[in-house]
Amino acid sequence: MFGARCLLRALRSCSSAPCPRHRPAARVSVRGALGVQNANGERVTVQGWIRSVRSQKEVLFLHVNDGSSLESLQVVADSSFDSRELAFGSSVEVQGQLVKSPSKKQNVELKAEKIEVVGNCDAKAFPFKYKERHPLEYLRQYPHLRCRTNILGSILRVRSEATAAIHSFFKDSGFVHIHTPVITSNDCEGAGELFQVEPSSKIKVPEENFFNIPVFLTVSGQLHLEVMSGAFTQVFTFGPTFRAENSQSRRHLAEFYMVEAEISFLESLQDLMQVMESLFKTTAMTVLSNCPKDVELCHKFIAPGQKIRTYAKKQLSNWGADLHTEHEKYLVKHCGDIPVFVINYPRALKPFYMRDNEDGPQHTVAAVDLLVPGVGELFGGSLREERCHFLEQRLARLGLTEAYQWYLDLRRFGSVPHGGFGMGFERYLQCILGIDNIKDVIPFPRFTHSCLL
C-alpha cells in the first residue's frame, strides 16, 4: 500500500491532460468574465444559455448566462451569424475576445469570433417567455425547467452559499461533521408521522422484515448525534429528513433539510442560545455579503408581494397548551419583528429527552425555540436529560424502556450534561429571502400528493 507521502507525490506528478501545442482560448465562467477589471482583448471561451437576443443591421447582441451569477455576459457578434438558431433558451459555446464595454451597464463584453449552438430551443414551445415575470406558483409546475429562470437561479445560488457558510461556521467553531443515517429504527420526535421503509420486491416470508425490525426514513439525526457526543464534544449533521405530514401548507414539506448540532459539557440554555444566534447571524452575513444581487432580486420582486397579516392582541394560549403558527408570528410582531427566543416549555408538550427543570407545579423542561419574522419557529433545541434515574422514570411512563435501553446506556457510561438544536434549512432560506412558500426554496419539493421527477 502507498504511504501518505508516496500517495501525495504520485498525485502531484500525474496528469491526464496532454501538453497542448498551441494555447487555446481560456474557458471562463460568466461570473469570472464579468469580474475582469481591465479587459484587453484576452481570448476566452464561454459556455451557457441564451437569455436574450437583439438583432440590429450590422450587429447581433446576445446575453449568455451559465448559472454562475445573476448577471449575464453580453456577447457582441457580427450580423453574419445565423440568428435563427440563436434563440432564447438555446445552449451555446462562444469564443472571442473579452474587451471593455462602451456601455455603462456592464464593465466588459465578449466580441464573438465563433458561436456554436450546442442545443437548440424552440422558444415558442418553451414554457417560460423572455421578459415575462412568471409567478412562483406557475414555475412550480415545471420542476425540470424552473431552475433556468432568474428567480430560481438566485434562490439556488443563495442555497448553495448558505450551505457552504453553515459548514464553514461549524468547522471554524471546532465541530466534527457526522453523517447520520437516513434509515433508522428510531422515532426521535415521537410524532408518529413516519415513512416506513420496505423493499420493493417482497421477501418470500411475509412476516419477515428486511432489517428484522420496522425501519423508517429519519425525522431527525439528533439521537445519533447524542451517541457521538459521548466521544466528541461538538458534533453536527446537515442532511435530509422526512415527515409524513398530510399537509400542503406553505410551511411543510415531506422531505427537507435539517442542520443539527449537539454540544457536550453544556449546562445552560443561555450557552446553547448563544450558539444558535451565532450560527444564524454568521451565515446570514456571509450570504448577504457574497450574494447581494441574488438576495436583492428576491426582496425586490417576491417579498413585497407577500400578504401582510395582522394579529389581534389576545391571550396566546392557556398554560400547558402548545403554541401554534399564529401565536408564534404574533409574538415576533409584538416584539418588533425581530427574532425572539421562547424558553422553558411545559414538559407534557415535549419529547422524553428534554431536561426536567424541576420547577414545581408548572413542570417545565429546558427547551428553547427561536421564532423569526415571516416564518415562526426556525430553531428548536433543549438541554438533554443526562440524569439516568429521571430518564428511566419518564421512559417507563411512556412504555419505551425496552426500545431505548441503548439510550440509557449513554447515561450509565460516562454521561455529561449536554444539549443541542435543529434548524430547518428551508425555513432559514424563507426567512432571509422573504419567500412565503417553502416549496420555492428547495430544488425538487416533495409534499402530499406531489412527487414530480
Buried (B, 14 or more C-beta within 10 A) or exposed (E): EEEEEEEEEEEEEEEEEEEEEEEEBEEBBBBBBBEBEEBEEBEBBBBBBBBBBEBEEEEBBBBBBBBBBBBBBBBBBEEEBEBEBBBBBBBBBBBBBBBBBEEEEBBBBBBBEEBEBEEEBEBEEBEBEBEEEBEBEEBBEBBEBBBBBBBBBBBBBBBEBBBBBBBEBBEEBEBBEBEBBBEBEBBBBBEEBBEEBEEEEEEEEEEEBEEEEEBBBBBBBBBBBBBBBBEBBBBBBBBBBBBBBEBEEBBBBBBBBBBBBBBBEBBEBEEBBEBBBEBBEBBBEBBBEBBEEBBEBBBEBBEEEEEEEEBEEEEBEEEEEEBEBBBBBBBBBEEEEEBBBBBBBBBEBBBBBBBBBEEEEEEBBBBBBBBBBBBBBBBBBBBBBBEBEBBBEBBEEEEBBEBBEEBBEBBEEEBBBBBBBBBBBBBBBBBBBBBBBBBBBBEEBBBEEEEEE
